[in-house]
Amino acid sequence: MDNGWIQFLNFRIPYDNLLDKVSQVTSEGEFTTTIPKNSKRFAIQIGTLSGGRVLASSNAVDCSLLALSTAIRYSSERKQFSRNKNSPETAILDYPLHQSRLFPLFSKSFMTLISVSKLWKEWISNAGNLTDSHNKNVEYLHLLTSSMKPASTWLSADSVKAARLACGGLGFSAYSNFHQYQQVSDVNQTWEGENYVLIQQA
């Protein structure tokens, strides 16, 4: 996926083609709306972005868990150092320092997966009425997605970085797929709302 832009020069959009489901501008230039309350109208108009935010959260959790699973599996096989000359080398996952880098992030990511799954269900149950002014869940859903998207995508960025570094040189190999996880983690922090802006709406 990539962003794009289109430019028009001296082009007028016909009045009948305006996107005006909840607000209209009459031919005399008067603004009318079926939802008089500004905050409610704003929530309904941007409510359709909630689906993208749930998707970004889901992608973020997938990246976190894939990256951390790769690092944990690798760490259970990768051996380094032994206690004495006659002892076999120790798997790096057995070192407390290594565990402290990966296990808390894995736990947070797994708990976030549960939260995102519940958020998906909430969004799906409301997806058909996001522009319904009587749907009392629109503002609540906006709050949830505006909180979950930054939390999960920041966690993903931290998790992918920690997992990549925990694998040493292999973390930079194309075989590890960390480069793909990092690309997804980076873009998820800005699309469907930049995280620092979103968190202020929550």
C-alpha positions, -999 to +999 in steps of 0.1 A: +000+000+000+012+035-007-002+070-005-009+090-036-024+123-047-043+136-076-044+172-088-072+190-107-068+222-126-099+244-132-122+215-124-155+219-108-173+190-090-210+189-099-233+198-070-250+164-073-217+146-067-209+162-033-204+138-004-232+151+017-249+123+036-253+142+069-245+178+059-255+198+028-248+231+013-278+245-006-275+261-040-278+294-022-248+286-001-266+278+032-253+250+053-278+225+066-274+192+085-294+164+099-272+164+130-271+198+147-246+189+175-211+196+162-193+169+182-219+143+172-217+152+136-179+151+137-179+117+154-203+103+127-183+117+098-150+103+110-167+071+123-160+053+091-123+057+098-127+034+128-125+003+106-091+013+093-079+019+129-091-015+140-073-030+110-041-011+118-043-024+154-048-059+142-018-056+118+003-042+146-005-071+169+003-096+141+037-080+135+045-079+172+036-116+178+053-128+146+085-109+153+086-119+190+078-155+182+107-156+157+131-141+182+120-165+210+123-195+188+157-184+176+169-177+211+159-212+223+182-227+196+210-201+196+237-210+221+264-187+235+289-193+263+291-220+289+297-219+327+329-238+324+351-256+298+333-289+301+297-277+301+277-273+269+269-238+258+237-222+271+207-212+249+205-174+250+169-176+260+180-191+293+197-158+302+174-135+324+185-105+305+173-120+272+140-131+288+135-096+302+138-081+267+113-105+250+088-120+275+071-088+287+066-076+251+052-110+242+028-109+271+017-073+263+012-083+226-009-113+235-031-093+258-034-066+231-045-094+207-074-102+230-083-065+232-082-060+195-103-091+189-130-076+212-127-043+194-132-061+160-165-076+173-176-042+186-168-025+153-185-052+132-217-050+153-218-012+146-204-010+111-238-009+094-250+021+115-219+043+117-236+072+100-269+068+120-273+098+143-292+076+168-264+052+172-251+060+207-220+038+202-203+059+175-185+083+199-176+053+221-162+034+191-142+065+181-128+066+216-118+029+216-102+030+181-084+063+188-069+047+219-062+012+206-045+022+174-017+042+190-012+018+219-010-013+196+012+003+169+037+018+194+039-016+210+045-032+176+073-008+168+090-015+202+084-053+198+098-056+163+129-035+172+135-056+204+130-089+185+153-079+157+181-068+181+177-099+202+186-120+171+219-103+166+231-106+130+202-128+119+179-099+128+192-081+097+189-111+074+160-112+049+153-147+061+141-134+094+113-112+078+120-085+104+124-059+076+088-067+065+075-064+101+093-031+105+078-016+073+043-025+085+050-012+120+063+021+107+034+028+084+008+017+110+018+046+133+007+072+108-020+059+085-057+063+096-046+090+119-012+100+133-007+085+167+000+116+187-030+134+173-053+103+178-043+099+214-055+134+221-090+125+208-093+096+231 
